[in-house]
């Protein structure tokens, strides 16, 4: 029991020691608040003899009377002044342009969309065809005659030459990466100008170029593909569901 009483006294002393600084800090905080309030008040610079004097009794004759009139005027002002602020009516904000672009990117639904099973089979076929093209492309040397000739032409002239004939696997395989990338941009630009119709020759060459384009796609290629997607959706939605054009629909759905 004596040991327990001794430990209890020690704990009480420790608690008093710990609480003491906290009490002192609270007192210091209160003193700081009072001193800060005092700092806001302006000290009287000149002595004033007598109570405030109403200016209505006449003009001040001495400096002391003037200061007493100033005190009288000051006492008439409220301690808190509320300013009258005219709030302008809220302006109707225009919808940001990017929202409209996001709306345009939404898929356009159509009853002429292919079935999910058809989509899966087509993607499987495209990937298999693309793997074959990539394997054969790697076997073409850089000094290949056809590759060098196409690389020397700009994309517009090369496209005009290619559109005169159907897609040829040997021509696609002979393309290098830069030629293929430039053709995709030219084909996309030409295709979107024909809304709501797809040029069948352009559509076939787009499919052929997509089997050769390198992966991963760079941002420009992704942008071209997004434009093609929206273009194909517009072309499909423009078709008469009761009497669609089979050739147009086949190319659009394939892309």
Secondary structure, 3 states (H helix, E strand, C coil): CHHHHHHHHHHHHHHHHHHHHHHHHHHHHHHHHHHHHHHHCCCCCCCCCCCCCCHHHCCCCCHHHHHHHHHHHHHHCCCCCCCCCCCCCCCCCCCCHHHHHHHHCCCCCCCCCCCHHHHHHHHHHHHHHHHHHHHHHCCCCCCCHHHHHHHHCCHHHHHHHHCCCCCCHHHHHHCCHHHHHHHHHHHHHHHHCCCCCCCHHHHHHHHHHHCCCCCCCCHHHHHHHHHHHHHHHHHHHCCCCCCCCHHHHHHHHHC
